[in-house]
Amino acid sequence: MKKLIIVLSMLLVVISCGEKLSSDDPVVMDIVLELVKEHLMDQSVPLLMQQELSIDHSVWGYPSYDILKEDIENESAQYIVSLIDEKIGSIMLILNSTRTIEQDKKLNKITCGAVVGAITNANPDNWEETDLFDIIYTTQLTDDSKKVFVEILEITEK
């Protein structure tokens, strides 16, 4: 089992989040899945560079997906971006088994755990669900309760 410790953060305006958050709040779950998707895209870069171009990603300075995407004049970079878009775009990520691990009412912050699953359509007649990661994340409302802050603390591959 491979364990990755990462910190990803994102702010999102919440229209009607209220005064409380939960581990299965739809807004929080959407943000978590978006952060996991970004993580998968970045993790795909070195694998596809090696597989498709026979180039170690260190040659290009360990680029992230976003860096490759911005390098519009580099045909090889754009090729890798298109492969990642195609591969990640064909996967529907879902959160299962969400649970509250810890709650700090004073800070209005909760620490949550979940299993990230993927639903793929490798065979058009048969959708398959696979568990990819266990994750731990925190979520916290801003003081004015208009935005939520989500931070992924740990991703452990299954």
C-alpha positions as a Markdown table, in Angstrom:
| # | Residue | x | y | z |
|---|---|---|---|---|
| 1 | Met | 0.0 | 0.0 | 0.0 |
| 2 | Lys | 1.5 | 3.3 | -1.0 |
| 3 | Lys | 0.9 | 6.3 | 1.3 |
| 4 | Leu | 1.1 | 9.9 | -0.1 |
| 5 | Ile | 1.0 | 12.9 | 2.2 |
| 6 | Ile | -0.2 | 15.9 | 0.4 |
| 7 | Val | -1.7 | 19.2 | 1.1 |
| 8 | Leu | -4.2 | 20.6 | -1.4 |
| 9 | Ser | -6.4 | 23.6 | -0.7 |
| 10 | Met | -9.2 | 25.3 | -2.4 |
| 11 | Leu | -11.8 | 28.0 | -1.6 |
| 12 | Leu | -15.2 | 28.0 | -3.0 |
| 13 | Val | -18.1 | 30.4 | -2.6 |
| 14 | Val | -21.0 | 28.6 | -0.9 |
| 15 | Ile | -24.4 | 30.1 | -1.6 |
| 16 | Ser | -26.3 | 28.4 | 1.1 |
| 17 | Cys | -24.0 | 26.3 | 3.3 |
| 18 | Gly | -25.5 | 27.4 | 6.6 |
| 19 | Glu | -23.7 | 27.4 | 9.9 |
| 20 | Lys | -22.7 | 23.7 | 10.0 |
| 21 | Leu | -20.7 | 21.4 | 7.8 |
| 22 | Ser | -20.8 | 17.7 | 7.6 |
| 23 | Ser | -18.5 | 15.1 | 6.2 |
| 24 | Asp | -21.1 | 14.4 | 3.4 |
| 25 | Asp | -22.0 | 18.0 | 2.6 |
| 26 | Pro | -22.5 | 18.1 | -1.2 |
| 27 | Val | -20.4 | 21.2 | -1.7 |
| 28 | Val | -17.5 | 19.8 | 0.3 |
| 29 | Met | -17.7 | 16.5 | -1.5 |
| 30 | Asp | -17.6 | 18.3 | -4.9 |
| 31 | Ile | -14.5 | 20.2 | -3.8 |
| 32 | Val | -12.8 | 17.0 | -2.5 |
| 33 | Leu | -13.5 | 15.2 | -5.8 |
| 34 | Glu | -12.1 | 18.2 | -7.8 |
| 35 | Leu | -8.9 | 18.2 | -5.6 |
| 36 | Val | -8.6 | 14.4 | -6.1 |
| 37 | Lys | -9.0 | 14.8 | -9.8 |
| 38 | Glu | -6.2 | 17.4 | -9.9 |
| 39 | His | -4.1 | 15.0 | -7.9 |
| 40 | Leu | -4.7 | 12.2 | -10.4 |
| 41 | Met | -3.9 | 14.4 | -13.3 |
| 42 | Asp | -0.5 | 15.4 | -11.7 |
| 43 | Gln | 0.3 | 11.8 | -10.8 |
| 44 | Ser | -0.4 | 10.8 | -14.5 |
| 45 | Val | 2.2 | 13.2 | -15.9 |
| 46 | Pro | 5.4 | 11.2 | -15.1 |
| 47 | Leu | 3.8 | 7.9 | -15.9 |
| 48 | Leu | 2.6 | 9.0 | -19.4 |
| 49 | Met | 5.8 | 10.9 | -20.1 |
| 50 | Gln | 7.7 | 7.7 | -19.5 |
| 51 | Gln | 5.2 | 5.4 | -21.2 |
| 52 | Glu | 4.4 | 7.5 | -24.3 |
| 53 | Leu | 7.6 | 9.6 | -24.8 |
| 54 | Ser | 10.2 | 7.4 | -23.1 |
| 55 | Ile | 11.3 | 10.6 | -21.2 |
| 56 | Asp | 11.8 | 10.8 | -17.5 |
| 57 | His | 9.7 | 13.7 | -16.2 |
| 58 | Ser | 12.8 | 15.0 | -14.4 |
| 59 | Val | 14.2 | 16.0 | -17.8 |
| 60 | Trp | 11.4 | 18.7 | -18.0 |
| 61 | Gly | 11.8 | 19.7 | -14.4 |
| 62 | Tyr | 9.1 | 17.5 | -12.8 |
| 63 | Pro | 6.2 | 19.4 | -14.5 |
| 64 | Ser | 2.6 | 19.3 | -13.2 |
| 65 | Tyr | -0.4 | 18.9 | -15.4 |
| 66 | Asp | -1.0 | 22.7 | -15.2 |
| 67 | Ile | 2.5 | 23.5 | -16.3 |
| 68 | Leu | 2.3 | 21.2 | -19.3 |
| 69 | Lys | -1.1 | 22.6 | -20.2 |
| 70 | Glu | 0.3 | 26.1 | -20.3 |
| 71 | Asp | 3.2 | 25.0 | -22.5 |
| 72 | Ile | 1.1 | 25.4 | -25.7 |
| 73 | Glu | 4.0 | 25.5 | -28.1 |
| 74 | Asn | 5.4 | 22.1 | -26.9 |
| 75 | Glu | 3.6 | 19.4 | -29.0 |
| 76 | Ser | 4.8 | 16.6 | -26.7 |
| 77 | Ala | 3.4 | 18.4 | -23.7 |
| 78 | Gln | 0.1 | 19.0 | -25.4 |
| 79 | Tyr | 0.0 | 15.3 | -26.4 |
| 80 | Ile | 0.5 | 14.3 | -22.7 |
| 81 | Val | -2.2 | 16.8 | -21.7 |
| 82 | Ser | -4.7 | 15.4 | -24.3 |
| 83 | Leu | -4.0 | 11.8 | -23.0 |
| 84 | Ile | -4.6 | 12.9 | -19.4 |
| 85 | Asp | -7.8 | 14.7 | -20.3 |
| 86 | Glu | -9.1 | 11.7 | -22.2 |
| 87 | Lys | -8.2 | 9.2 | -19.5 |
| 88 | Ile | -9.3 | 11.2 | -16.5 |
| 89 | Gly | -12.3 | 12.5 | -18.4 |
| 90 | Ser | -13.6 | 8.9 | -18.8 |
| 91 | Ile | -13.6 | 8.3 | -15.1 |
| 92 | Met | -16.4 | 9.4 | -12.7 |
| 93 | Leu | -15.0 | 9.9 | -9.2 |
| 94 | Ile | -17.2 | 9.2 | -6.2 |
| 95 | Leu | -16.9 | 9.5 | -2.5 |
| 96 | Asn | -18.0 | 6.5 | -0.4 |
| 97 | Ser | -18.0 | 5.8 | 3.3 |
| 98 | Thr | -17.7 | 9.4 | 4.3 |
| 99 | Arg | -17.3 | 9.8 | 8.0 |
| 100 | Thr | -16.5 | 12.5 | 10.6 |
| 101 | Ile | -13.2 | 11.7 | 12.4 |
| 102 | Glu | -13.0 | 14.8 | 14.6 |
| 103 | Gln | -15.0 | 18.0 | 15.1 |
| 104 | Asp | -13.8 | 21.3 | 16.5 |
| 105 | Lys | -16.9 | 23.3 | 17.2 |
| 106 | Lys | -14.9 | 26.4 | 18.3 |
| 107 | Leu | -13.3 | 26.6 | 14.9 |
| 108 | Asn | -16.3 | 25.2 | 13.0 |
| 109 | Lys | -13.8 | 22.7 | 11.5 |
| 110 | Ile | -14.2 | 19.0 | 10.9 |
| 111 | Thr | -11.8 | 16.3 | 9.9 |
| 112 | Cys | -13.3 | 13.6 | 7.7 |
| 113 | Gly | -12.4 | 10.4 | 6.0 |
| 114 | Ala | -13.7 | 8.8 | 2.9 |
| 115 | Val | -13.0 | 6.3 | 0.2 |
| 116 | Val | -12.5 | 7.7 | -3.3 |
| 117 | Gly | -13.9 | 5.4 | -5.9 |
| 118 | Ala | -14.0 | 5.5 | -9.7 |
| 119 | Ile | -16.7 | 4.4 | -12.0 |
| 120 | Thr | -15.3 | 3.5 | -15.5 |
| 121 | Asn | -17.0 | 2.4 | -18.7 |
| 122 | Ala | -14.3 | 0.2 | -20.1 |
| 123 | Asn | -17.0 | -2.0 | -21.5 |
| 124 | Pro | -20.0 | 0.1 | -22.7 |
| 125 | Asp | -22.4 | -2.6 | -21.4 |
| 126 | Asn | -20.7 | -2.9 | -18.0 |
| 127 | Trp | -19.9 | 0.0 | -15.7 |
| 128 | Glu | -17.3 | -0.9 | -13.1 |
| 129 | Glu | -16.6 | 0.6 | -9.7 |
| 130 | Thr | -13.2 | 0.5 | -8.1 |
| 131 | Asp | -11.9 | 1.9 | -4.8 |
| 132 | Leu | -8.8 | 4.0 | -5.5 |
| 133 | Phe | -7.8 | 5.8 | -2.3 |
| 134 | Asp | -8.6 | 6.3 | 1.3 |
| 135 | Ile | -8.4 | 10.0 | 2.1 |
| 136 | Ile | -8.5 | 12.3 | 5.1 |
| 137 | Tyr | -9.5 | 15.9 | 4.7 |
| 138 | Thr | -10.6 | 18.9 | 6.7 |
| 139 | Thr | -13.3 | 21.3 | 6.0 |
| 140 | Gln | -14.0 | 24.6 | 7.6 |
| 141 | Leu | -16.3 | 27.5 | 7.1 |
| 142 | Thr | -14.9 | 31.0 | 7.0 |
| 143 | Asp | -16.0 | 33.3 | 9.8 |
| 144 | Asp | -18.8 | 34.8 | 7.7 |
| 145 | Ser | -20.0 | 31.3 | 6.7 |
| 146 | Lys | -19.9 | 32.3 | 3.0 |
| 147 | Lys | -17.0 | 30.2 | 1.9 |
| 148 | Val | -15.7 | 26.8 | 2.8 |
| 149 | Phe | -12.0 | 25.8 | 3.0 |
| 150 | Val | -11.2 | 22.2 | 2.1 |
| 151 | Glu | -7.7 | 20.7 | 2.7 |
| 152 | Ile | -6.8 | 17.1 | 1.8 |
| 153 | Leu | -4.3 | 15.9 | 4.4 |
| 154 | Glu | -3.6 | 12.4 | 3.3 |
| 155 | Ile | -4.2 | 10.1 | 0.3 |
| 156 | Thr | -3.5 | 6.4 | 0.7 |
| 157 | Glu | -3.7 | 4.3 | -2.4 |
| 158 | Lys | -5.6 | 1.0 | -2.1 |
